Amino acid sequence: MVRYFCEDCDFKFRHKALNNAWYRLVAGSETRKLGDINVIFCSDRYILDVNVKFLGHDYFTDIITFDYCEGNVLSGDLFISVDSVRENALYYETEFEDELNRVLVHGVLHLIGYDDHTDEQTAVMRSKEDYYLSLRKSLVEG
């Protein structure tokens, strides 16, 4: 089950049912099952606090993923800074919603086991993001 929360920001996520179907599609495509995922939309200040407190990193980020997966069942917490997503959308000259969807799938890909520490890993992650973003569009159109 996917649950959505807001911490330290005023944000309304309007596409819960579509996102849940998309997450099931991504999980199934990667031979995984959807477990319990909490998506926590928050501010830059909130995610910085999480980053410092739990990871010892003193910098802003758009997403922090805590992995609670067991076997092939995807479970975890995805902290998403709405502020950083907005800034990244401006920087990459894309729509806010498109950047948010990229970050949403990025977190699930981390739960699946993909990483982005090296250039090669980042290239694989970006390719997976692009592929699953195209599948999301097919869900919207279909």
Buried (B, 14 or more C-beta within 10 A) or exposed (E): EBEBEBBBBEBEBEBEEEBBEBBBBBBEEBEBEBBEBBBBBBBBEBBBBBBEEEEEEEEBBBBBBBEBBEEEBBBBBBBBBBBBBBBBBEEEEEEEEBBBBBBBBBBBBBBBEBEBEEEEEEEBBBEBBEEBBEEBEEEEEE
